[in-house]
Amino acid sequence: MYLKSKDLLGLKDITAEEIQYILDTAKTMKMILESKNKKTPHLAGKSIVTLFYENSTRTRLSFELASKYMGASSANISVAASSVAKGESLIDTGKTIDAMGTDVIIIRHPMSGAPHLLAKHVNASVINAGDGMNEHPTQALLDMFTIMEKKGRIKGLKVAIIGDIYHSRVARSNIWGLTKLGADVSVSGPSTLLPPEIDKAGVRVYNTIQEGLLDADVIIGLRIQKERQQKGLFPTLREYSRFFGLDDKRLLLAKEDAIILHPGPVNRGIELSSSVIDGERSYINEQVTNGVAVRMALLYLLTRRSSNESIN
């Protein structure tokens, strides 16, 4: 099997089989990560460029380490110090990077659809590392990989996504991916932070955290984007925490073996209490490790898709 497209732009347009293929490949990459020698030749001779128009720590570093562990030549373009700051268009920037023999361009951009536009104008594979309020596919893939590790399956699990659904590209990618793999997904948050007609995406919609948490196998908390607070989408952070924050008491509503995920960074005491973040059912730190494994898998599969090679 191989990935059908040269790019990974989102989970909405790829099949359940492709998602599972990525997750299966990530298992092998996780073994490499856990070994004493993290250097492999899988991407020897390949060139990887990260092009981030938004700040990032986890995602960017994760991609950079993934490419270096696999022997690729990697470079990062700081938009503030590049020709972009002089007014160069995204397409022209992409064509310049492409002309240098780049194999993969990893892009994060504040505008929804920017990776899709770039992919149409370059020969390199394009990976969406987050575009506006659209998707963040690699975060969802690492979430699903973590769920598979801890639960052994995704099909039939009750997954509760809680928080700022409206602005969350992580939520959108998780909804597309988890439902394709057979999970029973629910979303809950203040009504002002729930997208209109979100139920048409095949999820249950609740206006209280209590309903969303009931008998959940997996809980995915989302970051409250403080930069949106000026729009008055909810009264105060204290009010949000009071009605939608996850603490030990509310956690009792979920199944006894429910696991807790969060894309990070976490606003402690707002989305999750410190006792929940640091508790034994939290796998937030392990998600970071799994993020490297998933991104290693993606880089490998996209650069090998034409020859349909398998990992030895």
HELIX and SHEET records of a PDB file:
HELIX    1   1 ALA A   16  GLU A   34  1                                  19    
HELIX    2   2 ARG A   58  TYR A   69  1                                  12    
HELIX    3   3 VAL A   79  ALA A   81  5                                   3    
HELIX    4   4 SER A   83  LYS A   86  5                                   4    
HELIX    5   5 LEU A   90  ALA A   99  1                                  10    
HELIX    6   6 ALA A  114  ALA A  119  1                                   6    
HELIX    7   7 PRO A  137  LYS A  151  1                                  15    
HELIX    8   8 ARG A  169  LYS A  180  1                                  12    
HELIX    9   9 SER A  191  LEU A  193  5                                   3    
HELIX   10  10 ILE A  198  ALA A  201  5                                   4    
HELIX   11  11 ILE A  209  LEU A  213  1                                   5    
HELIX   12  12 LYS A  226  LYS A  231  5                                   6    
HELIX   13  13 LEU A  237  PHE A  244  1                                   8    
HELIX   14  14 ASP A  248  LEU A  251  1                                   4    
HELIX   15  15 SER A  274  ILE A  277  1                                   4    
HELIX   16  16 ILE A  284  ARG A  304  1                                  21    
SHEET    1   A 4 SER A  73  SER A  78  0                                        
SHEET    2   A 4 SER A  47  PHE A  52  1                                        
SHEET    3   A 4 VAL A 104  HIS A 109  1                                        
SHEET    4   A 4 SER A 125  ASP A 131  1                                        
SHEET    1   B 5 ARG A 204  TYR A 206  0                                        
SHEET    2   B 5 ASP A 184  SER A 188  1                                        
SHEET    3   B 5 LYS A 158  ILE A 162  1                                        
SHEET    4   B 5 VAL A 218  GLY A 221  1                                        
SHEET    5   B 5 ILE A 259  LEU A 261  1                                        
END                                                                             
